[in-house]
Amino acid sequence: MPSYRAERISQQIHQIVSILLDREMADPRLAGTNVTHVQVSGDLRVAKIFVAPNGDQATTRDMLDGLEHAAGFVRRQIARNLELRVAPEVRFVLDTSIEKGERFLRALEQLHAEEQVDQTNIPTKGKPTTDDR
C-alpha cells in the first residue's frame, strides 16, 4: 500500500503531466493524450504514468514513442515543480483497463440480452401457451 506521501506526490505528478500535455507540448503525436493515473514507487525514484490508448494501434504506438521522446522534458518539469531531493524517473505505460472494462460491460450486456430472450421463451405454469391449444 503506497504511503500518504507517495500518493500525494503521484497526484501532483498527474496534475503536472496533464497540464504539460495539454498546454506545453507541441508534438502532434501527443494530441489528445490522457493521463489516467500515476504510480510512484515507495522511495519516490520511479513514476509510472499511465496513459489511455489513443485510437488504433499505430496511433497509440506513435503516441508512446512521442511520450518516450519527451520523458526527459517531463522529468525536468516535475523536478522544477516539486521540491524533491531526486526527480523520479518517468516511465509511460499504456493503460488498458478502460478497454478491459468496456469488453466486460459488453459481455454483461450480451448475457443480459440472452437472459431476456430465454425468459420470454419459457412458458409460465398454469397458463396455456399457443402450442397447448
N, C-alpha and C positions, 0 to 999 in steps of 0.2 A: 504494500500500500504506500503510495507516494506521500511524502511529508507535506505539511502545510506549506512550507517554503517552496518546495518543488512545484506544487500545484499552483501557487501564486505566480511563480516565475513562468510556468507554462502558459498561464492566462495572459500575462504581459507579452510574451513572445508571440502568441496567437494574434493579439491586437496589433503589434508592431508589423508583423509579416503581412497581415491582411491590408493594412494601410499602405505598405510598400508596394504590394501587388496592385492595389487599386490606383495609387496616385503617382508613384515614383519610377516604376519600371516601364520602359518603352518597348520592350521586346514583344513583338506581335504574337509569339508563341505562348505568352503568358496571359493573353487577353481572356478574361472570364475565369481565371483560376480562383478556386475557392478553397480556403483552408478549413478543414473540418475540425481538427483538434491537434493539440501539441502534447507530446510526452517528453518530460525532461528526466534524465537519469537522477538517481539519488544524490550523486556528487555534483550535479549541475554541469557536467562536462559535455553531455551529448543531448541535443534536442532533436527529436523525431517530429517532423512537421508533416502531418497527413493532409493530402490534397485530394479533392474529388476528381474523378475522371472527367475529361473534357471532350465529349464527343466520341468518335470512333477510336480504334486502337492507334492509328497513325497519328492522329491529332494529340492523343494522350501521350504517346511516346515523344513527340516534339515538345510538348509541354514539360515533361520530365527532364528532357535534355536542356531546355531553357532554364529550368529551375536549378539543375546541377551547375550550369554555367554561371548562374547568379549567386551561388551559395556563399562565395567569399564576400560579396557585397552585402548580402543579408546578414552574415555573421558580424561584419563591421558595424552595420546599423544597429544590430541587437546590442553589441558592446557599447556603442555610443549612447543608447537609450537606457540601458540597465547598468546599475552600479554593481558589477560582479568582478571578482578577482580574475576569473578566466572566462572569456566569452565561450559559450558552448559551441561545439562542433555541430553544424547544421546538416541534417540528413532529411531529404524529402522522400516520402513514402506514399505510394498510391493507396488511397482508402477505398476499398471495395465493399465496405459494409453497406453503403447505400444500395448498390446493385444487388447484394445478397438479400437485403430487406425487401426490395421490390420483387425479386423472384419468389421469396417466401410468401409475400402478400398475394401474388398471382396464383400460387399453388393453393393457398387457403380459399381464394375466391372460386377457383375451379372446383375444389372439393365441396364448397358450399353449394355451387350451382348443380353439381352432380347429386348432392343430397336432396336438393329441392325436386329434381326430376324423379328421383327414386321415391320420394314421398307422394308425389302425385300419381304414381303408378301402383301404389299399394292400396288394395280395396279395404274399406273400413268394415268392421264386423257389424252384422245385423242389417246393413243396407244393401239392397240388391244392386249389383253392377249391371251395366248394359249387356254383359255377356250372360248373366244368370237368367234373364227374362225369357 
